[in-house]
């Protein structure tokens, strides 16, 4: 996974960043923390311009999130219940939680989309209920891009700073990326194993 990320960035440049950030939102667990950290290091090395990197990454993230929004809009709210009743464990969700999210989105949709961009896992999955409640598509894209810009700029800035402080940082990138990816997978597995539905599916 780490070699794939590094090779795509080195070979494809900004296009590689776009593809990776798109995939990160469609097929987790490629973490944006790793992608943008590496992108920031490339900025420190003079291979990328910081704001061009951020703009391309935001475009990729927004496009990836739109896929989940479109899926949610196609599925709709009621059609989701049989799926949650059967496979809720893998999403660590039960129908009562889905109903709470549904009502929250009806009231605070744009704010939820914005804030969720700073949260692991939620920043991708939040697009699904946004589509289900048929949140205005333009608002969804604007708030997704706004929240993503702040998060991505912070990650890229951190990567750039570390890249400037440590000349031999490349030697540690692979192991650190594996640790980050492994940690996300471990947290997900733990949540699946320990998850218990609050209500029983009917």
Residue, then its C-alpha position, 0 to 999 in steps of 0.5 A: x500500500x505504501x509503495x503504491x502511494x509513493x509510486x503514484x505520487x512520484x510518477x503522476x505528480x498532481x494527478x497522482x494526488x488527485x487519484x489517491x484523494x479520490x480513492x481515499x474517499x471511495x475505498x478506505x482505508x487509504x488514509x488522507x493523513x499519509x497521502x497529504x503528509x507525503x504531499x507536504x514532504x514533496x512540497x518541502x523538497x520543491x517538487x510540489x507547490x503548496x496551494x496547488x497541492x491543496x487545490x488538487x487534493x480538495x478536488x479529488x476529495x470532493x469528487x470522491x465524496x460526491x460518489x457516496x452522496x450519489x449512492x445515498x441519493x440513489x438508495x434513499x432513506x427507507x431502502x437502507x433499513x434492510x441493509x443496516x439490519x443485516x450488515x450493520x455490524x460492519x458499519x458499526x451502526x444500527x437503525x436507531x443511530x441511522x434515524x438519529x443521523x437522518x433527523x440531524x441532517x434534516x436540521x443541520x446538514x451543511x454544518x454536519x458535512x463541514x465538521x465531519x471533514x475533520x474526523x476519520x471515517x466520518x468524513x467519508x461516511x457522512x456523504x451517504x446520509x447527506x445524499x439520502x436526505x437529498x441535501x442540496x447538491x451545490x451546498x453539499x459540494x461547497x461545504x465538503x470543499x470548505x471543510x476539506x480545504x482546512x483539513x488538507x492544508x493542515x496535513x500538507x503543512x505538517x508534512x512540509x514542516x517535517x520535510x524541512x526539519x529532517x533531511x532524511x525523512x524519506x527513510x521513515x515514511x514507509x514505516x510511518x505510513x504502515x503504522x498509520x494504516x495498520x492503526x486505522x485497520x486495528x481500530x476498525x476491527x476493534x469496533x466491529x468486534x466490540x460493537x453491539x446494536x442498541x436496538x434489534x432489527x425488526 
